[in-house]
Amino acid sequence: MQNGVCFDAKCSAFWCKTQGEMVLNAVQFAAKRKALRINIR
């Protein structure tokens, strides 16, 4: 995380939202891959 990029509340809220969506997408993708691996067995 870089310092001094954006200090206002709107920007930090947007950053948190986009980071949260990226994390959720990664978790869902990992869960799908895990489910596929289980199904193959």
N, C-alpha and C positions, 0 to 999 in steps of 0.2 A: 504494500500500500504506500503510495507516494504522499508526502507531506505537502501542504500548500496548494494542492490541485483545486480543491473546492471546499469552502468552509460553510457555505450557507445551507440552511436546513433542507431546502427543496432539492438541492443537488445531492446531498448525502442520503436523503430518503430515496431518490431515484437510484443511486449507486447501490444502496442496500437491496432495493427491489430487484434490480438486474442481477446482482450477485446471488440473491435468494433463488431466482428463477434458474440461473445456471446450475446451482447446487441441486435443485429439485430435478432438473432435466438429467443431470449426471446420475442421481440416485435412481430415477426411473429407468434409465438406460441400463444401469448395472443390474437392476432387478429383472429386467427383461432378458438380459444375457444369462443371468443365473437360472431363470425359469427355462430358457431354451436348453441350457446345458442339462438340467434335470430331465427335461422331456426326451432328450436324445438317449439318455440312459434308460 
